Amino acid sequence: MKIFLGTCGWAYREWVGKFYPEGTRPSINYYTNFFNALEIDSTYYSIPPKETFENSIRKIHKDIKVSIKIHSSISHFGEISDRKKSMDLFIKNVMNPARKRDQESKFLFTLPPWISNHNLEEYLVSMSEITFNESNIYCEPRILEEKDFPEIQKLIENAGFSISFTDNYINPLRLNISNEGSVYIRLHGRNPAFSEKESGMEKFNYAYNQKELLEIKDEIMRYEKQFNEIFIFFNNHPNGNAPLNAMELGNMLGINKMSRLL
């Protein structure tokens, strides 16, 4: 099993003094000294010009696996015709350059907060149409109840997407894997504010303790022989918690590259 571990984003100024050395600026070169994967989330907020994205992704070492979050105008807002236009632009400006760098690049969207069990299937069918059945797209249903997760996973996979497993205050990490292949995990922290729609970035302000990280590690290793590769991204970025927790988990999983600051 190959483990790819990193964080959701890297250019956080508040990480200076916590992860990045005091007196420096966030640096992708420094980041890749410690991690072998990166989830790019800035593309959720804006679709960059193709040349801009090509230049930025070119700076990331070729051995680093990259996942990219799909723009909100595709996954969250607008009429289907407008969302298709956004997807077409996203393919040209982001997906194609990413695949030119690595044919197996991953892409991710999260369910909007207005999705429930009542409209989930309809939403996923429309997303399948909007995304033109592009490959290696993961869907994270992080806001729905754990008891409904097996059925949610089935709906996601029937729509042609892969599931991104989640860990948060509502749903501690529980993997449910039936086939070999790639597994995608996002770790948001377990702040109770995660369940509050108006909590903003506060919902991600959480530092995992050692017991919680050991539980996550054990859940992952239960499936060690069942899948080929695993992608793990920490999204508890406030106060530099994400890179520090990622390195702690990396040590527990036996990834030597993660240990340099601990």
C-alpha positions in Angstrom: 0.0 0.0 0.0 1.3 3.4 -1.0 0.4 6.3 1.3 0.1 9.9 0.0 -0.2 12.4 2.9 -0.6 16.1 3.0 -2.9 19.1 3.7 -5.7 21.0 2.1 -3.8 24.0 0.9 -0.3 25.2 1.9 -0.1 29.0 1.6 -1.4 30.0 5.0 0.5 32.9 6.6 -0.6 31.7 10.1 1.5 28.6 9.6 4.6 30.8 9.8 6.2 30.1 13.2 4.2 26.9 13.5 5.2 25.0 10.4 7.2 27.4 8.2 10.2 28.9 10.0 9.8 32.2 11.7 10.6 35.2 9.5 9.9 33.3 6.2 6.9 33.1 3.9 4.9 30.0 3.0 6.8 28.0 0.4 5.7 25.1 -1.7 9.3 23.9 -1.9 9.5 23.9 1.9 6.1 22.1 2.1 7.3 19.3 -0.2 10.2 18.6 2.0 7.7 17.0 4.4 4.7 15.8 2.4 4.2 13.7 -0.7 0.7 15.0 -1.5 -1.2 18.3 -1.7 -4.9 19.2 -2.1 -5.3 22.5 -4.0 -8.4 24.2 -2.7 -8.0 27.7 -4.2 -9.6 26.4 -7.4 -12.9 26.2 -5.4 -13.0 29.9 -5.1 -11.8 30.9 -8.6 -10.9 29.3 -11.9 -7.4 30.5 -12.7 -6.3 31.4 -16.2 -4.7 28.3 -17.9 -1.3 29.9 -18.1 -1.4 30.9 -14.4 -2.4 27.4 -13.3 0.2 25.8 -15.5 2.9 28.0 -14.0 1.8 27.3 -10.4 1.6 23.5 -10.8 4.9 23.4 -12.6 6.5 24.6 -9.4 5.3 21.5 -7.5 7.9 18.7 -7.6 6.7 15.9 -10.0 6.8 13.3 -7.3 4.1 15.1 -5.3 0.6 13.8 -5.9 -1.9 16.5 -6.4 -5.7 16.7 -5.9 -7.7 19.7 -6.9 -11.0 21.0 -5.6 -13.7 21.7 -8.2 -15.0 25.3 -8.5 -18.1 26.2 -6.6 -19.9 27.4 -9.7 -19.8 23.7 -10.8 -20.7 22.0 -7.6 -22.8 24.5 -5.7 -24.5 27.3 -7.6 -26.3 28.2 -10.8 -28.4 26.7 -13.5 -27.2 23.5 -15.1 -26.3 25.2 -18.4 -24.2 27.7 -16.6 -22.5 25.0 -14.5 -21.7 23.1 -17.7 -20.0 26.2 -19.0 -18.0 26.6 -15.8 -17.0 22.9 -16.1 -15.8 23.3 -19.6 -13.6 26.2 -18.5 -12.4 24.2 -15.5 -11.4 21.3 -17.8 -9.4 23.6 -20.1 -7.7 25.7 -17.5 -7.2 23.3 -14.7 -7.9 19.6 -15.4 -6.1 19.3 -18.6 -2.9 20.9 -17.3 -3.1 18.8 -14.2 -3.4 15.6 -16.2 -0.6 16.7 -18.4 1.6 16.7 -15.3 0.1 13.5 -13.9 -2.6 11.5 -15.8 -3.9 10.1 -12.5 -4.6 13.5 -10.9 -7.6 13.5 -8.5 -10.4 16.0 -8.4 -12.9 16.6 -5.6 -16.2 18.3 -4.8 -18.1 18.4 -1.6 -21.9 18.3 -1.2 -23.5 21.7 -0.8 -25.1 22.4 2.6 -28.5 22.4 1.1 -28.3 18.8 0.0 -30.2 16.2 2.1 -31.3 12.6 1.8 -34.3 13.9 -0.1 -32.5 15.5 -3.0 -29.1 13.8 -3.0 -29.7 11.4 -5.8 -31.2 14.1 -8.1 -28.2 16.3 -7.3 -25.7 13.5 -8.1 -27.4 12.7 -11.4 -27.1 16.4 -12.4 -23.5 16.5 -11.3 -22.7 13.5 -13.4 -24.2 15.3 -16.4 -22.4 18.6 -15.6 -19.0 17.0 -15.1 -19.2 15.2 -18.5 -18.3 11.9 -16.8 -14.7 12.9 -16.3 -12.6 10.4 -14.5 -11.0 10.4 -11.0 -13.6 12.7 -9.5 -14.3 12.2 -5.8 -17.4 13.4 -3.8 -17.3 14.1 -0.1 -20.6 13.8 1.8 -19.2 15.2 5.0 -22.4 16.8 6.4 -24.8 13.9 6.3 -25.5 11.4 9.1 -23.2 8.5 9.6 -26.1 6.0 9.7 -26.9 6.9 6.1 -23.4 6.6 4.9 -23.6 3.2 3.1 -26.6 4.3 1.1 -24.9 7.6 0.3 -21.8 5.8 -0.9 -23.9 3.6 -3.2 -25.6 6.7 -4.7 -22.3 8.4 -5.2 -20.7 5.4 -6.9 -23.8 4.8 -9.1 -23.5 8.3 -10.4 -20.0 7.6 -11.6 -18.0 9.2 -8.8 -15.7 7.8 -6.1 -16.4 8.6 -2.5 -14.1 10.7 -0.3 -14.3 9.5 3.3 -14.5 12.1 6.0 -13.5 12.7 9.7 -15.3 15.5 11.5 -17.4 16.2 14.6 -20.5 14.6 13.1 -18.8 11.6 11.5 -15.6 10.1 12.9 -13.6 8.3 10.2 -15.2 5.0 9.1 -14.0 3.4 6.0 -16.3 1.2 3.9 -14.3 -0.2 1.1 -15.4 -3.1 -1.1 -12.9 -2.8 -4.0 -9.2 -2.4 -4.5 -7.9 0.9 -5.8 -7.5 4.4 -4.4 -9.0 5.6 -1.2 -9.4 9.3 -0.4 -9.7 10.7 3.1 -10.2 14.3 4.4 -9.7 15.1 8.1 -11.4 18.3 9.2 -11.0 18.1 13.0 -13.7 17.5 15.5 -14.8 21.0 16.5 -18.5 21.0 17.5 -18.8 24.2 15.4 -18.5 22.0 12.3 -22.2 21.3 12.6 -23.1 25.0 12.6 -23.7 26.5 9.1 -22.6 30.0 10.1 -19.4 29.0 11.9 -17.1 29.8 9.0 -13.4 28.9 9.3 -13.9 28.3 13.1 -15.3 24.9 12.3 -11.9 23.7 11.2 -10.0 25.1 14.3 -9.1 21.8 15.9 -5.9 19.9 16.8 -6.2 16.2 16.9 -4.8 14.6 20.0 -2.7 11.4 20.0 -5.5 9.1 20.9 -7.6 10.4 18.0 -4.8 10.1 15.6 -4.1 6.5 16.7 -7.8 5.7 16.1 -7.5 7.1 12.6 -4.3 5.2 12.0 -5.9 2.0 13.2 -9.0 2.5 11.0 -6.7 3.0 7.9 -4.5 0.0 8.7 -7.5 -2.3 9.0 -7.7 -2.1 5.2 -4.0 -2.2 4.5 -4.3 -5.3 2.3 -7.4 -4.2 0.6 -6.3 -1.2 -1.4 -3.3 -0.1 -3.5 -3.0 3.6 -2.5 -4.5 6.0 0.0 -4.7 9.8 -0.1 -5.0 11.5 3.3 -5.5 15.3 3.6 -5.8 17.3 6.8 -8.2 20.3 6.5 -7.9 21.6 10.1 -5.7 24.4 8.9 -6.2 27.2 11.4 -3.3 27.8 13.8 -1.1 25.4 11.8 -2.8 22.3 13.1 -3.0 20.6 9.8 0.7 20.1 9.0 1.6 19.3 12.5 -1.1 16.6 12.8 -0.2 15.3 9.3 3.4 14.8 10.4 2.2 13.0 13.6 0.0 10.7 11.6 2.8 10.1 9.1 5.1 9.0 11.9 2.4 6.6 13.2 2.0 5.2 9.6 5.8 4.8 9.2 6.3 7.6 6.7 9.8 8.8 7.6 9.6 12.0 5.5 7.0 13.4 7.9 9.2 13.3 11.0 11.7 16.2 10.4 10.0 18.8 12.6 8.9 16.6 15.4 
